[in-house]
Amino acid sequence: MAMDGPSGSGKSSTARGVAQALGLRYLDTGAQFRAMTLWMLRHDVDISNPEAIAQHSGDPVIESGTQPESPTITLDGDDVAEAIRSDAVVAAVSAVAAVPQVRARLLQLQRDIIGAGAIVVEGRDIGSVVWPEAEVKMYLTADPAARAARRAAESGEGDVAATEADLLRRDAIDSSRATAPLVVPEGAEHLDTTPYTLDEVIALVVARVREATA
């Protein structure tokens, strides 16, 4: 299944929970974009220069593990699961992700991993671009304040207002980019996760997948 939505909507935790419940593989495409961004930062590539980013988009070696219980992400052979969560990477990832050559490189990697299916894939353009033929497509959203509170709780950041402002900034970038913008995919079911707990959201999505594949 394909699961899309903005940052903080709960899609990562939901996608992992659904994959575990149904015995499927799991792919976090956002981690791949963050790994690409980390490589650019480590190699002093000018993040404000799309041409420079494009020139180096083929250089990083990015590998994603697909076990939902313990998904992995490596960059040039090194485990970067923690490093890609840094403030510097989070601040720069939208700019890197907007570069068409980056998206083309990771699109092929994502499709290779998806293969024959039996996987839950989450991101911002899965149902619309990466895997439009997915049997089940979900689009998760949540109230901006709820998204900010969740993200702040995850990161330990105390300034929820600043977190909300940053989420809205990323929404604007992701929704307005020329290549593969954040949209509700055709045929996707929209789920507002604001009033639900994580377990409730997972249960709702699992029920939807079982209904669609019965």
C-alpha positions as CSV (number, residue, x, y, z in Angstrom):
1,M,0.0,0.0,0.0
2,A,1.0,3.6,-0.6
3,M,0.7,6.1,2.3
4,D,1.3,9.9,1.7
5,G,0.9,13.0,3.8
6,P,2.7,16.0,5.3
7,S,5.3,15.8,8.0
8,G,3.8,15.1,11.4
9,S,0.6,13.5,10.2
10,G,1.6,10.2,11.7
11,K,2.3,8.4,8.5
12,S,5.7,6.9,9.5
13,S,4.5,5.4,12.7
14,T,1.3,4.3,11.1
15,A,3.0,2.7,8.1
16,R,5.4,0.7,10.3
17,G,2.5,-0.4,12.5
18,V,0.4,-1.5,9.5
19,A,3.3,-3.4,8.0
20,Q,3.9,-5.2,11.2
21,A,0.3,-6.1,11.7
22,L,0.0,-7.4,8.2
23,G,3.4,-9.1,7.8
24,L,4.5,-6.8,5.1
25,R,7.8,-5.0,4.3
26,Y,8.1,-1.3,5.0
27,L,9.9,1.6,3.2
28,D,10.4,5.1,4.5
29,T,11.2,7.2,1.5
30,G,11.7,10.3,3.6
31,A,14.8,8.6,5.1
32,Q,16.2,8.2,1.7
33,F,15.8,11.9,0.9
34,R,17.3,12.8,4.3
35,A,20.3,10.5,3.6
36,M,20.8,12.2,0.3
37,T,20.7,15.6,2.1
38,L,23.2,14.4,4.7
39,W,25.6,13.4,2.0
40,M,25.3,16.8,0.4
41,L,26.0,18.5,3.8
42,R,28.9,16.3,4.6
43,H,30.5,17.0,1.2
44,D,30.0,20.8,1.4
45,V,27.6,20.9,-1.5
46,D,25.8,24.3,-1.6
47,I,22.2,23.4,-0.7
48,S,21.0,26.7,-2.1
49,N,22.3,25.7,-5.6
50,P,20.1,23.2,-7.4
51,E,22.7,22.7,-10.1
52,A,25.3,21.7,-7.6
53,I,22.9,19.3,-5.9
54,A,21.9,17.8,-9.3
55,Q,25.6,17.3,-10.2
56,H,26.2,15.1,-7.2
57,S,22.8,13.4,-7.0
58,G,24.3,10.1,-8.4
59,D,27.2,9.9,-5.9
60,P,25.7,8.7,-2.6
61,V,25.2,5.0,-2.1
62,I,21.9,4.7,-0.2
63,E,20.4,1.4,1.0
64,S,17.1,0.9,2.9
65,G,16.2,-2.0,5.1
66,T,12.6,-3.0,4.9
67,Q,11.9,-4.8,8.1
68,P,9.2,-2.8,9.9
69,E,10.4,-3.8,13.3
70,S,13.9,-2.4,12.7
71,P,14.1,-0.4,9.4
72,T,17.7,0.6,8.5
73,I,19.2,3.3,6.3
74,T,22.8,3.4,5.3
75,L,24.9,6.0,3.4
76,D,28.0,4.8,1.7
77,G,27.9,1.8,4.0
78,D,27.5,3.6,7.2
79,D,24.4,3.5,9.5
80,V,22.9,7.0,9.4
81,A,19.6,6.3,11.1
82,E,20.4,8.9,13.8
83,A,22.4,11.3,11.8
84,I,19.6,12.0,9.3
85,R,17.4,13.3,12.1
86,S,19.7,16.2,12.9
87,D,18.3,19.7,12.8
88,A,20.6,20.6,9.9
89,V,19.3,17.8,7.7
90,V,15.7,18.5,8.6
91,A,16.2,22.1,7.6
92,A,17.8,21.3,4.3
93,V,15.9,18.3,3.1
94,S,13.0,20.1,1.3
95,A,15.5,22.0,-0.8
96,V,17.4,18.9,-1.8
97,A,14.1,16.9,-2.4
98,A,12.9,19.6,-4.8
99,V,15.8,19.0,-7.3
100,P,14.4,16.8,-10.2
101,Q,17.6,14.8,-10.5
102,V,17.4,13.8,-6.9
103,R,13.8,12.7,-7.2
104,A,14.6,10.7,-10.4
105,R,17.5,8.9,-8.7
106,L,15.5,8.0,-5.6
107,L,12.4,7.2,-7.7
108,Q,14.3,4.3,-9.4
109,L,15.6,3.1,-6.1
110,Q,12.2,3.1,-4.6
111,R,10.6,1.3,-7.5
112,D,13.4,-1.3,-7.3
113,I,12.6,-1.9,-3.6
114,I,8.8,-2.0,-4.2
115,G,9.2,-4.8,-6.8
116,A,6.3,-7.2,-6.7
117,G,4.6,-5.5,-3.7
118,A,3.9,-6.9,-0.3
119,I,5.1,-3.6,1.1
120,V,3.9,-0.5,2.8
121,V,5.6,2.6,1.4
122,E,5.3,6.0,2.9
123,G,6.3,9.5,1.7
124,R,4.9,12.5,-0.1
125,D,4.5,11.3,-3.7
126,I,4.0,7.5,-3.4
127,G,0.4,7.2,-4.6
128,S,0.8,10.0,-7.1
129,V,4.2,9.3,-8.7
130,V,6.2,6.4,-7.2
131,W,3.5,3.7,-7.1
132,P,0.2,5.0,-8.5
133,E,-0.9,1.4,-9.2
134,A,-0.8,0.5,-5.5
135,E,-3.8,-1.5,-4.5
136,V,-4.5,0.7,-1.5
137,K,-3.7,4.4,-1.3
138,M,-4.0,6.5,1.9
139,Y,-3.5,10.2,2.5
140,L,-3.0,11.1,6.2
141,T,-3.3,14.6,7.5
142,A,-3.7,16.2,11.0
143,D,-4.4,19.6,12.4
144,P,-1.1,21.7,12.2
145,A,-1.1,22.2,16.0
146,A,-1.5,18.4,16.6
147,R,1.3,17.7,14.1
148,A,3.6,20.2,15.8
149,A,2.9,18.7,19.2
150,R,3.7,15.2,17.9
151,R,6.9,16.3,16.2
152,A,8.0,18.3,19.2
153,A,7.4,15.3,21.5
154,E,9.4,13.1,19.2
155,S,12.4,15.4,19.0
156,G,12.3,16.8,22.5
157,E,11.9,20.3,21.1
158,G,10.0,22.5,23.6
159,D,9.0,25.3,21.2
160,V,5.8,23.9,19.7
161,A,5.0,27.1,18.0
162,A,8.4,27.2,16.2
163,T,7.9,23.5,15.2
164,E,4.5,24.3,13.8
165,A,5.9,27.2,11.8
166,D,8.6,24.9,10.4
167,L,6.1,22.3,9.4
168,L,4.0,24.8,7.6
169,R,7.1,26.1,5.8
170,R,7.9,22.6,4.6
171,D,4.3,22.0,3.6
172,A,4.5,25.1,1.3
173,I,7.8,24.0,-0.3
174,D,6.6,20.4,-0.8
175,S,3.2,21.4,-2.2
176,S,4.6,24.0,-4.6
177,R,7.7,22.3,-6.0
178,A,7.6,21.7,-9.8
179,T,8.5,18.0,-9.6
180,A,6.3,15.5,-7.8
181,P,4.6,18.0,-5.4
182,L,2.7,16.9,-2.3
183,V,-0.9,16.2,-3.4
184,V,-3.8,13.9,-2.5
185,P,-3.2,11.0,-5.0
186,E,-6.1,10.0,-7.3
187,G,-8.1,7.3,-5.6
188,A,-6.5,7.8,-2.2
189,E,-8.6,7.7,1.0
190,H,-8.1,10.8,3.1
191,L,-7.8,10.1,6.9
192,D,-7.5,13.0,9.4
193,T,-5.6,11.5,12.3
194,T,-6.1,14.4,14.7
195,P,-8.8,12.8,16.9
196,Y,-7.2,9.3,17.0
197,T,-4.5,7.6,18.9
198,L,-1.7,5.9,16.9
199,D,-3.2,2.5,17.7
200,E,-6.6,3.6,16.5
201,V,-5.1,5.0,13.2
202,I,-3.2,1.7,12.6
203,A,-6.4,-0.3,13.2
204,L,-8.4,1.9,10.8
205,V,-5.8,1.5,8.1
206,V,-5.3,-2.3,8.6
207,A,-9.1,-2.7,8.3
208,R,-9.1,-0.7,5.1
209,V,-6.3,-2.8,3.6
210,R,-8.0,-6.1,4.6
211,E,-11.3,-4.9,3.1
212,A,-9.6,-3.9,-0.1
213,T,-7.6,-7.1,-0.5
214,A,-10.2,-9.6,0.6
